Amino acid sequence: MGYQTIENVNKTLERALRIIEIIAQNKHPMKLQDISKQSGIPESTVLRILQTLIVNRYAFQDEDTNVYYLTMKLSYIGNLISSSIDIREIAKPFLRKLSEQCRESASLVIEQDMQAVYIDFVDGPDSLLKTLKLIGRTAPLHCTAVGKCILTNYSAEKLDKYISIKGLIKTTKNSIDNKKNLILEINKIKKQGYAIDDEECEIGVRCIAAPIIDYMGTVIASISITGPSTRLTLDRINRLKKYVKETAENISSRLSGDMIKNKVINLHYHNKS
């Protein structure tokens, strides 16, 4: 059905959601006056909405300090929603469109046990990915475009742990095999919003990837297009990168709501270091 037009918006519900967002973003209990000031909603209206939230156990008021808290009921509902979302189902039509736009294979990857795990793909004109039996296949994070996108989400400590456990193995002569160069690559990806695998995982194969980001700015997956290096030249990658980035942003928006669509570039890679 898509989102409702602005004419159909329920103003009271819209104000209630705004109040919830303000309290949540503040990260501390808030007084009525402060909620009203930040939201631009009259105190009498804020009070009615807060009382409704309290009755329905989404908020409560501390009687000693008169501040308002949100309850874990919201977190419970968020967890229910998260558990019901199948990222593959959401991403599939976007992958198809990306594959058609670029005329290359497109894939969806998540992280598991410090590895890139391919969970879906749409085959390109030469059936390259089908030949590789991609679904369920794992690959190192440091030498794949999809994996390097995931590494941008690692703290310094977690990156050290990855290097200690997995090592920076050279799968080809182009693979990054030292921490200094890996950090430089990660910072570059954070800045430009996409990653390239220039025959770093397999000779003869190039990829370009972009991160899928949740509403907190955390990389939860990545998508890529893959093709033979004879066709997916660096010059062609430069022309196609916008489609990969746009697709990742659209999937992020669909997963997290339109709030991320206008922020995704600035939210890139929630830095936990």
The 8 nearest C-alpha neighbors of each residue, nearest first, counted from 0:
[[1, 2, 3, 4, 253, 7, 256, 89],
 [2, 0, 3, 4, 253, 256, 257, 5],
 [1, 3, 4, 0, 5, 257, 7, 256],
 [4, 2, 7, 5, 1, 8, 6, 0],
 [5, 3, 6, 7, 2, 8, 1, 9],
 [4, 6, 8, 7, 3, 2, 9, 10],
 [7, 5, 4, 8, 3, 9, 10, 2],
 [6, 8, 5, 4, 3, 9, 10, 2],
 [9, 7, 5, 6, 10, 3, 4, 13],
 [8, 10, 12, 11, 13, 7, 6, 14],
 [11, 9, 13, 12, 8, 14, 15, 7],
 [12, 10, 14, 13, 9, 15, 48, 16],
 [13, 11, 15, 14, 9, 10, 16, 8],
 [12, 14, 10, 16, 11, 15, 9, 17],
 [15, 13, 17, 11, 12, 16, 10, 18],
 [16, 14, 12, 18, 17, 13, 48, 11],
 [15, 17, 19, 13, 18, 14, 12, 20],
 [16, 18, 14, 20, 15, 19, 13, 21],
 [19, 17, 15, 21, 16, 20, 14, 22],
 [20, 18, 16, 22, 17, 21, 23, 15],
 [19, 21, 23, 17, 18, 22, 24, 16],
 [22, 20, 18, 24, 23, 19, 25, 17],
 [23, 21, 25, 19, 24, 20, 18, 29],
 [24, 22, 20, 26, 21, 25, 19, 69],
 [23, 25, 21, 26, 22, 20, 27, 19],
 [24, 26, 22, 27, 23, 21, 28, 29],
 [27, 25, 24, 23, 22, 28, 21, 29],
 [26, 28, 25, 29, 22, 68, 23, 24],
 [29, 27, 68, 67, 66, 22, 26, 30],
 [30, 28, 66, 67, 27, 33, 34, 31],
 [29, 31, 66, 33, 32, 67, 34, 65],
 [30, 32, 34, 33, 35, 29, 42, 66],
 [31, 33, 35, 30, 34, 36, 42, 29],
 [32, 34, 36, 30, 35, 31, 37, 29],
 [35, 33, 31, 37, 36, 32, 38, 30],
 [36, 34, 32, 40, 38, 33, 42, 37],
 [35, 37, 33, 39, 34, 38, 32, 40],
 [38, 36, 34, 35, 39, 33, 21, 40],
 [39, 37, 35, 40, 36, 34, 18, 17],
 [38, 40, 36, 35, 37, 41, 34, 42],
 [39, 41, 35, 38, 45, 42, 44, 36],
 [42, 40, 44, 43, 35, 45, 39, 36],
 [41, 43, 45, 35, 44, 46, 40, 32],
 [42, 44, 46, 41, 45, 47, 40, 48],
 [45, 43, 47, 46, 41, 42, 48, 40],
 [44, 46, 42, 48, 47, 43, 49, 41],
 [45, 47, 49, 43, 44, 48, 42, 50],
 [48, 46, 50, 44, 49, 45, 51, 43],
 [47, 49, 51, 45, 50, 46, 15, 52],
 [50, 48, 52, 46, 51, 47, 45, 53],
 [49, 51, 53, 47, 48, 52, 46, 54],
 [50, 52, 48, 54, 49, 53, 55, 47],
 [51, 53, 57, 49, 55, 58, 50, 54],
 [52, 54, 58, 56, 50, 59, 55, 51],
 [55, 53, 51, 56, 52, 50, 57, 58],
 [54, 56, 52, 53, 57, 51, 58, 50],
 [57, 55, 53, 58, 54, 52, 70, 59],
 [58, 56, 52, 70, 55, 53, 72, 69],
 [59, 57, 69, 53, 70, 52, 56, 68],
 [60, 58, 53, 68, 67, 69, 61, 56],
 [61, 59, 67, 66, 62, 65, 68, 58],
 [60, 62, 65, 63, 66, 64, 67, 59],
 [61, 63, 65, 64, 60, 66, 59, 67],
 [64, 62, 61, 65, 66, 60, 67, 30],
 [63, 65, 66, 61, 62, 60, 30, 67],
 [66, 64, 61, 62, 63, 60, 30, 67],
 [65, 67, 30, 29, 64, 61, 28, 60],
 [68, 66, 60, 28, 29, 59, 30, 61],
 [69, 67, 28, 58, 59, 60, 70, 66],
 [68, 70, 58, 57, 59, 71, 67, 22],
 [71, 69, 58, 57, 72, 68, 73, 56],
 [70, 72, 74, 73, 75, 69, 57, 58],
 [73, 71, 75, 70, 74, 57, 76, 56],
 [74, 72, 76, 71, 75, 77, 70, 57],
 [73, 75, 77, 71, 72, 76, 78, 70],
 [74, 76, 72, 78, 73, 77, 71, 79],
 [75, 77, 79, 73, 78, 74, 80, 72],
 [78, 76, 74, 80, 75, 79, 81, 73],
 [77, 79, 81, 75, 76, 80, 82, 74],
 [78, 80, 76, 82, 77, 81, 75, 83],
 [79, 81, 77, 83, 78, 82, 76, 84],
 [82, 80, 78, 84, 83, 79, 77, 85],
 [81, 83, 79, 80, 84, 78, 85, 77],
 [84, 82, 80, 81, 79, 85, 78, 86],
 [85, 83, 81, 82, 86, 80, 89, 254],
 [86, 84, 87, 88, 83, 89, 82, 81],
 [85, 87, 89, 88, 90, 84, 254, 91],
 [88, 86, 90, 85, 89, 91, 119, 118],
 [87, 89, 85, 91, 86, 90, 92, 84],
 [88, 90, 86, 87, 91, 85, 92, 250],
 [89, 91, 87, 93, 88, 92, 86, 250],
 [90, 92, 94, 93, 88, 89, 87, 95],
 [93, 91, 95, 94, 90, 96, 89, 88],
 [92, 94, 96, 90, 91, 95, 97, 246],
 [95, 93, 97, 91, 92, 96, 105, 98],
 [96, 94, 92, 98, 93, 97, 121, 99],
 [95, 97, 99, 93, 94, 98, 100, 92],
 [98, 96, 94, 100, 99, 95, 93, 101],
 [97, 99, 95, 103, 102, 101, 105, 96],
 [98, 100, 102, 96, 97, 101, 95, 103],
 [101, 99, 97, 98, 102, 96, 242, 103],
 [100, 102, 103, 98, 99, 97, 239, 242],
 [103, 101, 99, 98, 100, 123, 124, 104],
 [104, 102, 123, 98, 101, 226, 224, 225],
 [103, 105, 123, 122, 225, 224, 98, 121],
 [106, 104, 224, 121, 98, 120, 223, 94],
 [105, 107, 120, 223, 222, 119, 121, 224],
 [108, 106, 222, 119, 118, 117, 221, 120],
 [109, 107, 117, 221, 116, 220, 118, 222],
 [108, 110, 220, 116, 115, 221, 111, 117],
 [111, 109, 115, 114, 116, 113, 112, 108],
 [110, 112, 114, 113, 116, 115, 109, 137],
 [113, 111, 114, 110, 115, 116, 161, 165],
 [114, 112, 111, 110, 161, 115, 140, 165],
 [115, 113, 111, 139, 112, 110, 140, 138],
 [114, 116, 110, 138, 137, 146, 140, 109],
 [117, 115, 137, 109, 108, 136, 110, 135],
 [118, 116, 108, 134, 135, 136, 119, 107],
 [119, 117, 134, 108, 135, 107, 116, 109],
 [120, 118, 107, 106, 134, 117, 87, 121],
 [121, 119, 106, 105, 107, 122, 104, 118],
 [120, 122, 105, 104, 95, 106, 94, 123],
 [121, 123, 104, 126, 128, 120, 129, 105],
 [122, 124, 104, 103, 126, 125, 102, 98],
 [123, 125, 126, 103, 102, 122, 104, 127],
 [124, 126, 127, 123, 122, 103, 104, 128],
 [127, 125, 129, 123, 122, 128, 124, 130],
 [128, 126, 130, 125, 129, 131, 123, 226],
 [129, 127, 131, 130, 126, 133, 122, 132],
 [130, 128, 132, 126, 131, 127, 133, 122],
 [129, 131, 127, 128, 132, 126, 133, 125],
 [130, 132, 128, 133, 129, 127, 136, 126],
 [133, 131, 129, 130, 134, 128, 136, 135],
 [132, 134, 136, 131, 128, 135, 117, 129],
 [135, 133, 118, 117, 136, 119, 132, 120],
 [134, 136, 117, 118, 116, 133, 137, 132],
 [135, 137, 133, 134, 117, 116, 138, 132],
 [138, 136, 116, 115, 114, 135, 117, 139],
 [137, 139, 115, 114, 140, 116, 136, 143],
 [140, 138, 114, 141, 142, 115, 143, 146],
 [146, 139, 141, 147, 114, 143, 142, 115],
 [140, 142, 147, 139, 143, 146, 175, 167],
 [143, 141, 199, 200, 174, 140, 139, 175],
 [144, 142, 146, 196, 145, 140, 200, 141],
 [143, 145, 196, 195, 194, 147, 208, 146],
 [146, 144, 148, 208, 143, 221, 147, 223],
 [140, 147, 145, 143, 149, 148, 144, 115],
 [146, 148, 150, 144, 149, 141, 145, 140],
 [149, 147, 145, 146, 151, 150, 210, 194],
 [148, 150, 146, 147, 151, 152, 218, 145],
 [149, 151, 147, 152, 153, 148, 146, 140],
 [152, 150, 149, 148, 185, 153, 268, 147],
 [151, 153, 150, 268, 149, 218, 269, 270],
 [154, 152, 150, 151, 157, 158, 155, 271],
 [153, 155, 272, 271, 157, 156, 158, 152],
 [156, 154, 158, 272, 157, 159, 153, 271],
 [157, 155, 159, 154, 158, 160, 272, 153],
 [156, 158, 160, 154, 159, 155, 153, 161],
 [157, 159, 161, 155, 160, 156, 153, 154],
 [160, 158, 162, 156, 157, 161, 163, 155],
 [159, 161, 157, 163, 158, 162, 164, 156],
 [162, 160, 158, 164, 159, 163, 165, 157],
 [161, 163, 166, 159, 165, 160, 164, 167],
 [162, 164, 160, 161, 166, 165, 159, 158],
 [165, 163, 161, 162, 166, 160, 159, 113],
 [166, 164, 162, 161, 163, 167, 113, 168],
 [165, 167, 162, 168, 163, 164, 161, 176],
 [168, 166, 176, 162, 169, 177, 165, 141],
 [167, 169, 166, 170, 176, 174, 165, 175],
 [170, 168, 174, 171, 176, 167, 172, 175],
 [169, 171, 200, 168, 174, 199, 172, 201],
 [172, 170, 173, 169, 174, 199, 200, 201],
 [171, 173, 174, 169, 170, 199, 198, 175],
 [174, 172, 199, 171, 198, 175, 197, 169],
 [175, 173, 199, 169, 171, 142, 172, 176],
 [176, 174, 177, 181, 142, 173, 180, 169],
 [175, 177, 167, 169, 174, 168, 178, 181],
 [178, 176, 179, 180, 175, 181, 167, 182],
 [177, 179, 181, 180, 182, 176, 162, 167],
 [180, 178, 182, 181, 177, 183, 184, 176],
 [181, 179, 183, 182, 178, 177, 184, 175],
 [180, 182, 178, 184, 183, 179, 185, 175],
 [181, 183, 185, 179, 184, 180, 178, 186],
 [182, 184, 180, 186, 181, 185, 187, 179],
 [183, 185, 181, 187, 182, 186, 180, 188],
 [186, 184, 182, 188, 187, 183, 151, 181],
 [187, 185, 189, 183, 188, 184, 182, 190],
 [186, 188, 184, 190, 185, 189, 183, 191],
 [187, 189, 185, 191, 190, 186, 193, 192],
 [190, 188, 186, 187, 192, 191, 185, 151],
 [189, 191, 187, 188, 192, 186, 267, 193],
 [190, 192, 188, 193, 189, 187, 194, 186],
 [193, 191, 188, 189, 190, 209, 244, 194],
 [192, 194, 209, 188, 208, 191, 244, 195],
 [195, 193, 144, 208, 188, 207, 148, 209],
 [196, 194, 207, 144, 206, 197, 208, 193],
 [195, 197, 144, 206, 143, 205, 199, 198],
 [196, 198, 205, 199, 195, 206, 173, 204],
 [199, 197, 202, 201, 205, 204, 200, 196],
 [200, 198, 174, 173, 197, 142, 196, 171],
 [199, 201, 142, 170, 198, 143, 171, 174],
 [202, 200, 198, 204, 199, 203, 171, 170],
 [203, 201, 198, 204, 171, 200, 199, 205],
 [202, 204, 228, 227, 198, 201, 205, 229],
 [205, 203, 227, 228, 198, 202, 201, 226],
 [204, 206, 197, 198, 228, 196, 226, 225],
 [207, 205, 225, 196, 224, 195, 144, 223],
 [206, 208, 195, 223, 224, 194, 144, 196],
 [209, 207, 223, 194, 145, 144, 222, 193],
 [208, 210, 193, 244, 221, 222, 247, 243],
 [211, 209, 221, 148, 218, 247, 220, 212],
 [212, 210, 220, 221, 251, 247, 218, 219],
 [211, 213, 218, 217, 251, 216, 219, 210],
 [212, 214, 216, 215, 217, 255, 251, 218],
 [213, 215, 255, 216, 259, 212, 217, 258],
 [216, 214, 213, 217, 269, 212, 266, 259],
 [215, 217, 269, 266, 213, 214, 212, 268],
 [218, 216, 269, 212, 213, 215, 268, 219],
 [217, 219, 212, 211, 220, 152, 210, 268],
 [220, 218, 212, 211, 217, 213, 109, 221],
 [221, 219, 109, 211, 108, 218, 210, 149],
 [220, 222, 210, 211, 108, 145, 209, 107],
 [223, 221, 107, 208, 106, 209, 108, 145],
 [224, 222, 208, 106, 207, 105, 206, 145],
 [223, 225, 105, 104, 206, 207, 103, 106],
 [226, 224, 206, 104, 205, 103, 105, 223],
 [225, 227, 231, 205, 204, 103, 228, 206],
 [226, 228, 204, 229, 230, 203, 231, 205],
 [227, 229, 231, 204, 203, 205, 230, 232],
 [228, 230, 227, 231, 232, 203, 226, 204],
 [231, 229, 228, 232, 227, 226, 235, 205],
 [232, 230, 228, 226, 227, 235, 229, 236],
 [231, 233, 235, 234, 230, 228, 236, 229],
 [232, 234, 236, 235, 237, 231, 197, 228],
 [233, 235, 237, 232, 236, 238, 231, 239],
 [236, 234, 238, 232, 237, 233, 231, 239],
 [237, 235, 233, 239, 238, 234, 240, 232],
 [236, 238, 234, 235, 240, 239, 233, 241],
 [239, 237, 235, 236, 240, 234, 241, 242],
 [240, 238, 236, 241, 242, 237, 235, 101],
 [239, 241, 243, 242, 237, 236, 238, 244],
 [240, 242, 244, 243, 239, 245, 238, 237],
 [243, 241, 245, 240, 244, 239, 246, 97],
 [242, 244, 246, 240, 241, 245, 209, 247],
 [245, 243, 241, 247, 246, 242, 209, 248],
 [246, 244, 248, 242, 247, 243, 241, 249],
 [245, 247, 249, 243, 248, 244, 242, 250],
 [248, 246, 244, 250, 211, 249, 245, 209],
 [247, 249, 251, 245, 246, 250, 252, 244],
 [250, 248, 252, 246, 251, 247, 245, 253],
 [249, 251, 253, 247, 252, 248, 90, 254],
 [252, 250, 248, 254, 211, 212, 249, 253],
 [251, 253, 249, 256, 260, 255, 257, 250],
 [252, 254, 250, 251, 256, 255, 249, 257],
 [255, 253, 251, 252, 256, 250, 213, 89],
 [254, 256, 252, 214, 253, 213, 251, 259],
 [257, 255, 252, 258, 253, 254, 259, 260],
 [256, 258, 260, 252, 259, 255, 253, 261],
 [259, 257, 256, 260, 261, 262, 252, 255],
 [258, 260, 262, 263, 257, 252, 261, 214],
 [261, 259, 252, 257, 262, 263, 258, 248],
 [260, 262, 259, 263, 258, 257, 264, 265],
 [263, 261, 259, 265, 260, 264, 266, 258],
 [262, 264, 266, 259, 265, 260, 261, 267],
 [263, 265, 267, 266, 262, 192, 261, 248],
 [266, 264, 267, 262, 263, 261, 268, 216],
 [267, 265, 263, 216, 264, 262, 268, 269],
 [268, 266, 265, 264, 263, 216, 269, 189],
 [267, 269, 152, 270, 217, 216, 151, 218],
 [268, 270, 216, 217, 267, 271, 152, 266],
 [271, 269, 272, 268, 152, 154, 153, 151],
 [270, 272, 154, 269, 153, 152, 155, 268],
 [271, 154, 155, 270, 153, 156, 157, 152]]
